[in-house]
Amino acid sequence: MKLCLLLDKLLLALVLKEVEQGKIDLNTPIKKYLPNLKQTWADTITVHQLLNHSHGITDLQKPLLFKPGSDFKYGNEGYPILGQILESVSKKNYSELANELFKKLKMNNTFCYSKDSDKNLVTGYISNGNTLEKAENNLISPYKVPSGGLVSTVNDLLIWNNNLHKGKILKPESYKLMTSYTIQSQHNFFGKVKEGYGYGLRIIEKEPIKYFGHTGLGNGFSAVNLYFPDSDVSLIVLENQMPEDSNLFYASEFKIKNILFKSDLLSKS
């Protein structure tokens, strides 16, 4: 079975599982878990702020974009740090932790990417009008696996949704943390107004139907994963193409979402 690359939101569930065991405190500065971090902001930024992108990190070698907790800026810079924290408290590497959970959930076609184990991974393409060019530069390195190194299929992501949103991965209090928010942000796929952002999930409340979801872009890949709790419906779209024009990001997924909204599939079950 061919697979498609998707940004890795599993990381946040793994962090919350360590919180449940008392190994991570969400409001503790990350310096506690990574004492070798030399950046001054390591004494200020908390795990919570890494989880909801209110940390302000844009580059490890540059000053913060804003005071931690005061604003939102989505970026993958915080995910490798979370991966290191996980490894520090669990004494296991990130891929080992992730693959253990995949095995438990019987997500048999999901794994952490490595150049030595592509398992029939499909090629990603950059689209420009009617032309497609193979995406040559793989952006995934061992350091960046926690931020964009999950390889999966639509069927396995449905297994993930069904387990995550039905209490089979996290305890109720952890799931509530993931699906609650203290900060808001705007994303064109979800509308022109700011919506809540939890831990790796956008909490959409200003559309006619409440739902949770996230988008993802890789080098030559696009993905959307939405879950509608009232009707227990998931919308999962994986594409092995990414538009060169950022105005066209998620164009197909947006059309599919609109078709779903006009259907009767989202009626309360």
C-alpha positions in Angstrom: 0.0 0.0 0.0 1.4 3.4 -0.9 1.6 6.0 1.8 1.5 9.8 2.1 3.4 12.2 4.3 1.5 14.2 6.9 2.5 16.6 9.6 2.8 14.8 12.9 0.1 15.8 15.5 0.7 12.5 17.2 3.5 14.2 19.1 1.1 16.2 21.2 -0.8 13.1 22.3 2.4 11.5 23.3 3.3 14.5 25.4 -0.1 14.5 27.1 0.4 10.8 27.9 3.6 11.7 29.8 1.7 14.5 31.5 -0.8 11.9 32.7 2.1 9.9 34.3 3.4 13.0 36.0 6.6 13.1 34.0 5.9 16.4 32.3 4.3 19.5 33.8 2.7 21.8 31.2 3.4 25.0 33.0 7.1 24.3 33.8 9.8 26.1 31.7 11.4 23.7 29.3 14.9 24.3 30.7 13.9 21.8 33.5 13.7 19.0 30.9 16.5 20.1 28.6 19.2 21.7 30.8 21.6 21.8 28.0 19.5 24.4 26.0 21.6 27.5 25.9 18.9 30.0 24.7 17.8 32.4 27.4 14.1 31.7 26.4 14.5 28.1 27.7 13.9 29.6 31.2 10.7 31.2 30.1 8.9 29.1 27.5 6.6 26.4 29.0 5.6 23.0 27.5 2.1 24.4 27.2 3.3 27.2 25.0 5.1 24.8 22.7 1.9 22.7 22.4 -0.3 25.7 21.3 2.3 27.7 19.3 2.3 30.6 21.7 6.1 30.3 22.3 7.4 32.9 19.8 10.2 30.7 18.4 10.9 31.3 14.7 14.6 30.2 14.6 16.7 28.7 17.4 19.4 31.3 16.7 17.1 34.3 16.6 15.3 36.4 19.3 11.7 35.4 20.0 9.0 37.0 17.8 6.9 37.9 20.9 6.7 37.4 24.6 5.8 33.7 25.3 2.0 33.3 25.8 1.1 36.7 24.4 0.4 35.8 20.7 0.2 32.9 18.2 2.5 31.9 15.4 2.3 28.5 13.9 5.6 26.9 13.1 7.4 23.6 13.4 10.4 25.0 15.4 8.8 23.9 18.7 8.1 20.3 17.8 11.7 19.0 17.7 12.1 20.5 21.2 9.0 18.7 22.4 10.4 15.5 20.8 13.6 16.0 22.9 11.6 16.5 26.0 9.7 13.3 25.4 12.9 11.4 24.9 14.4 12.9 28.0 11.5 11.9 30.3 10.7 8.5 28.7 14.3 7.4 28.1 13.1 6.2 24.6 13.6 7.8 21.2 10.7 9.5 19.6 10.2 7.0 16.7 10.2 4.1 19.3 7.4 5.9 21.3 5.4 6.7 18.2 5.7 3.2 16.7 4.7 1.6 19.9 1.4 3.5 19.9 0.8 2.8 16.2 1.2 -0.9 16.9 -1.2 -0.8 19.9 -3.8 1.0 17.8 -3.2 -1.4 14.8 -2.3 1.4 12.5 -0.3 -1.0 10.4 0.5 1.4 7.6 1.8 4.3 9.8 5.4 4.9 10.8 8.0 7.6 11.4 9.8 8.5 8.3 13.5 7.6 7.8 15.4 7.5 4.5 16.2 3.8 5.1 12.5 2.8 5.5 10.2 4.5 2.9 7.8 1.5 2.7 6.6 2.3 -0.8 6.1 6.0 0.0 4.5 7.9 -2.9 6.4 10.7 -4.7 5.4 14.3 -3.8 4.9 16.9 -6.5 4.9 20.7 -6.8 2.0 21.8 -9.0 2.1 24.9 -11.1 -0.9 25.3 -13.3 -1.2 22.2 -15.3 2.3 21.0 -14.7 3.7 18.8 -12.0 7.3 18.7 -10.9 8.8 16.1 -8.6 9.6 17.6 -5.2 13.3 16.9 -5.0 14.3 18.2 -1.6 13.2 16.1 1.4 12.7 18.5 4.3 12.7 15.7 6.9 15.8 15.1 8.9 16.2 13.0 12.1 16.0 16.2 14.1 12.7 17.2 12.4 10.9 13.9 12.5 8.7 15.1 15.4 7.6 18.1 13.3 6.8 16.5 10.0 7.8 12.9 9.9 4.6 10.9 10.2 3.8 8.7 7.2 0.2 7.4 7.1 -2.9 6.5 5.1 -6.5 7.7 5.1 -7.6 4.5 6.7 -5.0 4.6 9.5 -5.9 8.3 10.2 -9.5 7.3 10.6 -8.4 4.7 13.2 -6.5 7.6 14.9 -9.5 9.9 14.9 -11.8 7.1 16.2 -9.4 6.3 19.1 -8.4 9.9 19.9 -11.9 11.4 20.0 -13.5 8.4 21.7 -11.3 8.3 24.8 -9.0 5.4 23.8 -5.7 7.3 23.8 -6.0 10.0 26.4 -7.7 10.3 29.7 -10.8 12.7 29.6 -8.9 15.5 31.4 -6.1 15.3 28.9 -8.5 15.3 25.9 -10.2 18.3 27.4 -6.9 20.1 27.5 -6.2 19.2 23.8 -9.6 20.5 22.7 -9.8 23.6 24.9 -7.9 26.8 24.1 -6.4 29.9 25.7 -5.4 31.5 22.4 -6.9 32.1 18.9 -5.6 32.3 15.4 -6.8 32.7 11.8 -6.3 30.3 8.9 -7.9 30.7 5.5 -9.0 27.1 5.3 -11.1 27.6 8.4 -12.4 31.0 7.6 -11.5 34.7 7.9 -12.0 35.1 11.6 -9.9 33.9 14.5 -10.8 30.5 16.0 -9.6 28.7 19.1 -6.3 26.7 18.9 -5.8 23.9 21.4 -3.0 21.4 21.3 -2.5 20.5 17.7 -6.1 21.1 16.9 -8.1 24.0 15.7 -11.4 24.3 17.5 -13.9 25.6 15.0 -17.0 27.1 16.7 -18.0 30.0 14.4 -19.1 27.9 11.4 -22.6 26.3 11.4 -21.2 23.0 12.8 -18.5 22.7 15.5 -15.5 20.6 14.6 -11.9 20.0 15.3 -9.2 19.9 12.7 -5.8 20.7 11.2 -4.1 21.2 7.9 -0.6 20.0 6.9 1.9 20.7 4.2 5.1 18.8 3.3 7.4 19.2 0.4 5.1 18.0 -2.3 2.3 16.9 0.0 -0.9 18.4 1.4 -3.2 17.0 4.1 -6.4 17.9 6.0 -7.9 16.0 8.9 -11.2 17.1 10.4 -13.5 15.5 13.0 -17.1 16.5 13.6 -18.0 15.3 17.1 -21.8 15.7 16.9 -22.1 13.4 13.9 -19.0 11.3 14.5 -17.8 12.0 11.0 -14.2 12.4 9.8 -13.0 14.2 6.7 -9.5 13.2 5.8 -7.8 14.2 2.6 -4.2 13.3 1.6 -2.6 14.6 -1.6 0.8 14.0 -3.0 0.9 17.4 -4.6 1.4 20.9 -3.2 0.6 24.1 -5.2 3.5 26.5 -5.9 1.0 29.3 -5.4 0.2 29.6 -1.7 -3.2 31.1 -2.6 -4.2 27.6 -3.9 -3.2 25.7 -0.8 -5.9 23.2 0.2 -8.2 24.2 -2.8 -9.4 20.7 -3.4 -9.9 20.0 0.3 -11.9 23.2 0.7 -14.2 22.2 -2.1 -14.7 18.7 -0.5 -15.4 20.4 2.9 -18.1 22.6 1.3 -19.7 19.5 -0.3 -19.8 17.8 3.1 -21.4 20.9 4.7 -24.2 20.8 2.1 -24.8 17.1 2.6 -26.9 15.5 5.4 -23.9 13.5 6.7 -23.3 16.0 9.5 -26.7 15.6 11.0 -26.4 14.6 14.7 -26.1 10.9 15.1 
